[in-house]
Amino acid sequence: MFGSAQQDFLAMSPLRLGICLSTFTSSLYF
């Protein structure tokens, strides 16, 4: 249970980071 939750977190981390990065860069350009 804990292992699967940790796996979900690891899989979600880069995605969330990419979203934050894309919104940050878009706010820079626009």
C-alpha distance matrix in Angstrom:
0.0 3.8 5.4 5.3 6.3 8.7 9.9 10.7 12.5 14.4 15.4 16.6 18.5 21.4 21.7 22.1 24.4 26.5 26.9 28.1 30.3 31.9 32.6 34.1 36.3 37.4 38.4 40.4 42.3 42.7
3.8 0.0 3.8 5.5 5.1 6.1 8.6 9.8 10.5 12.3 14.2 15.2 16.4 19.5 20.4 20.4 22.3 24.8 25.4 26.2 28.3 30.2 31.0 32.1 34.4 35.8 36.6 38.4 40.5 41.1
5.4 3.8 0.0 3.8 5.4 5.1 6.2 8.6 9.8 10.5 12.3 14.1 15.3 17.9 19.1 19.8 21.4 23.5 24.7 25.7 27.4 29.3 30.5 31.6 33.5 35.1 36.2 37.8 39.7 40.5
5.3 5.5 3.8 0.0 3.8 5.4 4.9 6.2 8.6 9.8 10.4 12.1 14.2 16.6 17.1 18.1 20.2 21.9 22.8 24.2 26.1 27.5 28.7 30.2 32.1 33.3 34.6 36.4 38.1 38.7
6.3 5.1 5.4 3.8 0.0 3.8 5.4 5.0 6.3 8.7 9.8 10.4 12.2 15.3 15.6 15.8 18.1 20.3 20.7 21.8 24.0 25.6 26.4 27.8 30.0 31.2 32.2 34.1 36.0 36.5
8.7 6.1 5.1 5.4 3.8 0.0 3.8 5.4 5.0 6.2 8.6 9.8 10.5 13.5 14.7 15.0 16.5 18.9 20.0 20.8 22.6 24.6 25.7 26.7 28.7 30.3 31.3 32.9 34.9 35.7
9.9 8.6 6.2 4.9 5.4 3.8 0.0 3.8 5.4 5.1 6.1 8.5 10.0 12.1 13.2 14.4 15.9 17.7 19.1 20.4 21.9 23.5 25.0 26.3 27.9 29.4 30.9 32.4 34.0 35.0
10.7 9.8 8.6 6.2 5.0 5.4 3.8 0.0 3.8 5.5 5.1 6.0 8.5 11.0 11.1 12.0 14.3 15.9 16.6 18.2 20.1 21.4 22.6 24.2 26.0 27.1 28.5 30.4 31.9 32.5
12.5 10.5 9.8 8.6 6.3 5.0 5.4 3.8 0.0 3.8 5.4 5.0 6.0 9.3 10.0 10.0 11.9 14.3 15.0 15.9 17.9 19.7 20.7 21.9 24.0 25.4 26.4 28.1 30.0 30.8
14.4 12.3 10.5 9.8 8.7 6.2 5.1 5.5 3.8 0.0 3.8 5.5 5.3 7.4 9.3 10.3 11.2 13.3 15.0 15.9 17.2 19.1 20.7 21.6 23.2 25.0 26.4 27.7 29.4 30.6
15.4 14.2 12.3 10.4 9.8 8.6 6.1 5.1 5.4 3.8 0.0 3.8 5.7 6.6 7.2 9.3 10.8 11.9 13.4 15.2 16.4 17.7 19.5 21.0 22.3 23.6 25.4 26.9 28.2 29.2
16.6 15.2 14.1 12.1 10.4 9.8 8.5 6.0 5.0 5.5 3.8 0.0 3.8 5.8 5.2 6.1 8.5 10.0 10.6 12.3 14.1 15.4 16.7 18.3 20.0 21.1 22.6 24.4 25.9 26.6
18.5 16.4 15.3 14.2 12.2 10.5 10.0 8.5 6.0 5.3 5.7 3.8 0.0 3.8 5.4 5.3 6.1 8.6 10.0 10.6 12.1 14.2 15.5 16.4 18.2 19.9 21.2 22.5 24.4 25.5
21.4 19.5 17.9 16.6 15.3 13.5 12.1 11.0 9.3 7.4 6.6 5.8 3.8 0.0 3.8 5.5 4.9 6.0 8.6 9.8 10.2 12.0 14.2 15.0 16.1 18.0 19.7 20.7 22.2 23.6
21.7 20.4 19.1 17.1 15.6 14.7 13.2 11.1 10.0 9.3 7.2 5.2 5.4 3.8 0.0 3.8 5.4 5.1 6.3 8.7 9.8 10.6 12.4 14.2 15.3 16.4 18.4 20.0 21.1 22.0
22.1 20.4 19.8 18.1 15.8 15.0 14.4 12.0 10.0 10.3 9.3 6.1 5.3 5.5 3.8 0.0 3.8 5.4 5.1 6.2 8.5 9.9 10.7 12.3 14.3 15.4 16.6 18.4 20.2 20.8
24.4 22.3 21.4 20.2 18.1 16.5 15.9 14.3 11.9 11.2 10.8 8.5 6.1 4.9 5.4 3.8 0.0 3.8 5.4 5.2 6.1 8.6 10.0 10.5 12.2 14.1 15.3 16.5 18.4 19.7
26.5 24.8 23.5 21.9 20.3 18.9 17.7 15.9 14.3 13.3 11.9 10.0 8.6 6.0 5.1 5.4 3.8 0.0 3.8 5.5 5.0 6.0 8.6 9.7 10.4 12.0 14.0 15.2 16.4 17.7
26.9 25.4 24.7 22.8 20.7 20.0 19.1 16.6 15.0 15.0 13.4 10.6 10.0 8.6 6.3 5.1 5.4 3.8 0.0 3.8 5.4 5.1 6.2 8.5 10.0 10.5 12.2 14.2 15.5 16.0
28.1 26.2 25.7 24.2 21.8 20.8 20.4 18.2 15.9 15.9 15.2 12.3 10.6 9.8 8.7 6.2 5.2 5.5 3.8 0.0 3.8 5.6 5.3 6.1 8.7 9.9 10.6 12.4 14.5 15.1
30.3 28.3 27.4 26.1 24.0 22.6 21.9 20.1 17.9 17.2 16.4 14.1 12.1 10.2 9.8 8.5 6.1 5.0 5.4 3.8 0.0 3.8 5.5 5.1 6.1 8.5 9.8 10.6 12.4 13.9
31.9 30.2 29.3 27.5 25.6 24.6 23.5 21.4 19.7 19.1 17.7 15.4 14.2 12.0 10.6 9.9 8.6 6.0 5.1 5.6 3.8 0.0 3.8 5.4 5.2 6.0 8.5 9.8 10.6 11.7
32.6 31.0 30.5 28.7 26.4 25.7 25.0 22.6 20.7 20.7 19.5 16.7 15.5 14.2 12.4 10.7 10.0 8.6 6.2 5.3 5.5 3.8 0.0 3.8 5.6 5.1 6.1 8.6 10.0 10.1
34.1 32.1 31.6 30.2 27.8 26.7 26.3 24.2 21.9 21.6 21.0 18.3 16.4 15.0 14.2 12.3 10.5 9.7 8.5 6.1 5.1 5.4 3.8 0.0 3.8 5.5 5.2 6.3 8.9 9.9
36.3 34.4 33.5 32.1 30.0 28.7 27.9 26.0 24.0 23.2 22.3 20.0 18.2 16.1 15.3 14.3 12.2 10.4 10.0 8.7 6.1 5.2 5.6 3.8 0.0 3.8 5.4 4.9 6.3 8.4
37.4 35.8 35.1 33.3 31.2 30.3 29.4 27.1 25.4 25.0 23.6 21.1 19.9 18.0 16.4 15.4 14.1 12.0 10.5 9.9 8.5 6.0 5.1 5.5 3.8 0.0 3.8 5.3 5.2 5.7
38.4 36.6 36.2 34.6 32.2 31.3 30.9 28.5 26.4 26.4 25.4 22.6 21.2 19.7 18.4 16.6 15.3 14.0 12.2 10.6 9.8 8.5 6.1 5.2 5.4 3.8 0.0 3.8 5.6 5.1
40.4 38.4 37.8 36.4 34.1 32.9 32.4 30.4 28.1 27.7 26.9 24.4 22.5 20.7 20.0 18.4 16.5 15.2 14.2 12.4 10.6 9.8 8.6 6.3 4.9 5.3 3.8 0.0 3.8 5.7
42.3 40.5 39.7 38.1 36.0 34.9 34.0 31.9 30.0 29.4 28.2 25.9 24.4 22.2 21.1 20.2 18.4 16.4 15.5 14.5 12.4 10.6 10.0 8.9 6.3 5.2 5.6 3.8 0.0 3.8
42.7 41.1 40.5 38.7 36.5 35.7 35.0 32.5 30.8 30.6 29.2 26.6 25.5 23.6 22.0 20.8 19.7 17.7 16.0 15.1 13.9 11.7 10.1 9.9 8.4 5.7 5.1 5.7 3.8 0.0
